[in-house]
Amino acid sequence: MGIEIENHGDDDSSETSSTFVFDIESEMANGHTCAGIVRVLAEVMDEHPNEMRPLHAVVNCDAIDALFRTRRYGEARDNVSMTFHYDVYEVTVDANAKVVVKE
């Protein structure tokens, strides 16, 4: 389950956007970072993962899983993060197993 943070536009705008923060530590520890990202996006979009646009159509999932894979002795990679767009969302993943999704 993620945490939702609501952001309001500037004073002249009535627009609001949301930012969601999720922990995908279990998926990342098992080398399945993209599976965690899909889970997060499905929750944010309130859709079943099989009904969503495939993540691999937007990013290279093998490269993402390799980028965030733990080192040989189980250490997490330091200072690694990446950002990409999926539909109307900006998705940021970091080596601390946090996924931030902004509308």
Residue, then its C-alpha position, 0 to 999 in steps of 0.5 A: m500500500g502506498i502513501e498519497i500526497e496531494n499537491h495543489g496548483d498555484d493560487d490561480s489554478s484549481e488543479t490538484s495532482s497527486t504523488f504516491v510513494f510506494d515501497i517495492e523492497s520485496e520485489m527489488a530484493n528478488g531482482h524483480t524491480c519491474a514487477g514491483i513497478v507494475r504492481v505500483l502502477a496498477e494500484v495507482m491506476d486502479e487497474h488489473p496489471n494484465e489490462m494495462r499497457p505493458l511496462h516493457a512498451v515504455v522502458n527496458c525491463d531487463a535493464i531496469d532489473a539489472l540496474f537495481r539488482t543487488r551486488r554480489y554480496g547482497e549490498a544494494r546499489d548506492n545512489v541509483s535512480m531513474t525516472f520515466h513516463y508512463d501514460v500521464y504519470e512520472v515514475t521515479v525508482d531509487a535504490n532504496a526501493k522507493v517508487v514515486v508516482k506523480e500525476 
